[in-house]
Amino acid sequence: MADSHRITFEPVDIEMEVDEDETILDAAFRQGIHLMHGCREGQCSACKSFVLDGDIQMDDYSTFACNDAETEEGYVLLCRSYAYGDCEIELLNFDEDELLGGAPIQDITTTVTAIEPMTADIVSLQLQVSGTDGFQFKAGQYVDLRIPGTDHTRSFSLATTPATPDRLEFLIKKYPGGLFAGILDSTLQVGDEIGLTGPFGNFTVKDGRVLPIVAIGGGAGMAPVLSLLRHAAQTGLSRPMHFYYGARTAADLFYLDEIVSLGAQLETFSFTACLSECADDAPAGITVESGNVTDIVARTQPDLARTEVYFCGPPPMVDAALALADSAGVPKDQVFFDKFNSPAFSTPAV
């Protein structure tokens, strides 16, 4: 049995136990402590913290998320960090309301109810939750889906909201060589069971905040933004919301009718389809701009620093959005994102 050590988090004065064979982030999840996090793979820096005291060692991670100079100073990524003694850690990024008040991590079983193509390479996977309690989560969060017949999992954002805890939807992009893409095109059928673990992520609208929301999505990154938009309409969110969706051509757009309908239920809402390759044949009634989505946001949102920015999509888009938020001076506590690796963009951690 692995040795156990005590972790103290500052400045929130929270303590917990961690085993030497689990990451500090996983130990926090296990004990109902919801630390800030994103990819959980050492790629995004959302869980970056500072070691005040103690022996912590990190597994492989990206120097984009935590560079060598930061590591030497004492910065760590909690998703890749293992403790080998009692430690004191300063949280650099946290939400006091979320720390002990998030939805619990759950392991549940679901049944496939529909597999519907949305575009040539994006599929809507719809699941029915087994049992009567449903699945607890917040709009915008993600889960790990277990690939049937394997020990592998893949992370996908929920497109649905807590209003339907027994019915879940995921928008999944089919990448060549992807494990989940393989079963979507072959073996997975309505009636099959899929296990999931979650919820994870901080891509959620925070209570008590009033700043306008700028949401940027691309590809399957439509899912968490759609979840936020659906939740906003259900709860009567009064904050202005601007949604920019990046795609290659008009053929890659989907759920447009629902986006327009949901937006009509909000006090202030705008939607812009950003087409990088061809803006011809754009749907009637939809605002369309030509170019990369982050360039269009930079041009049309001159006061980006006075907004909360949410973005999810392919890693290159997320990297560009992070650079945009930084150059625009958006405070880090106003930036929320999910960045998932895929076969098309995966690179070894360095």
Stockholm file with secondary structure:
# STOCKHOLM 1.0

chainA/1-350         MADSHRITFEPVDIEMEVDEDETILDAAFRQGIHLMHGCREGQCSACKSFVLDGDIQMDDYSTFACNDAETEEGYVLLCRSYAYGDCEIELLNFDEDELLGGAPIQDITTTVTAIEPMTADIVSLQLQVSGTDGFQFKAGQYVDLRIPGTDHTRSFSLATTPATPDRLEFLIKKYPGGLFAGILDSTLQVGDEIGLTGPFGNFTVKDGRVLPIVAIGGGAGMAPVLSLLRHAAQTGLSRPMHFYYGARTAADLFYLDEIVSLGAQLETFSFTACLSECADDAPAGITVESGNVTDIVARTQPDLARTEVYFCGPPPMVDAALALADSAGVPKDQVFFDKFNSPAFSTPAV
#=GR chainA/1-350 SS CCCEEEEEEETTTEEEEEETTSCHHHHHHHTTCCCCCSSSSSSSCTTEEEEEESCEEECSCCTTTSCHHHHHHTEEEGGGEEESSCEEEEESSCCHHHHTTSCCCEEEEEEEEEEEESSSSEEEEEEEESSSSCCCCCTTCEEEEECTTSSCEEEEEBCSCTTCTTEEEEEEECCTTCHHHHHHTTTCCTTCEEEEEEEECCCSCCTTCCSCEEEEEEGGGHHHHHHHHHHHHHHTCCSCEEEEEEESSGGGCCCHHHHHHHHHTSSSEEEEEEESSCCTTCCTTCEEEESCHHHHHHHHCTTGGGSEEEEEESHHHHHHHHHHHHHTTCCGGGEEEEECCCTTTCCCCC
#=GC SS_cons         CCCEEEEEEETTTEEEEEETTSCHHHHHHHTTCCCCCSSSSSSSCTTEEEEEESCEEECSCCTTTSCHHHHHHTEEEGGGEEESSCEEEEESSCCHHHHTTSCCCEEEEEEEEEEEESSSSEEEEEEEESSSSCCCCCTTCEEEEECTTSSCEEEEEBCSCTTCTTEEEEEEECCTTCHHHHHHTTTCCTTCEEEEEEEECCCSCCTTCCSCEEEEEEGGGHHHHHHHHHHHHHHTCCSCEEEEEEESSGGGCCCHHHHHHHHHTSSSEEEEEEESSCCTTCCTTCEEEESCHHHHHHHHCTTGGGSEEEEEESHHHHHHHHHHHHHTTCCGGGEEEEECCCTTTCCCCC
//
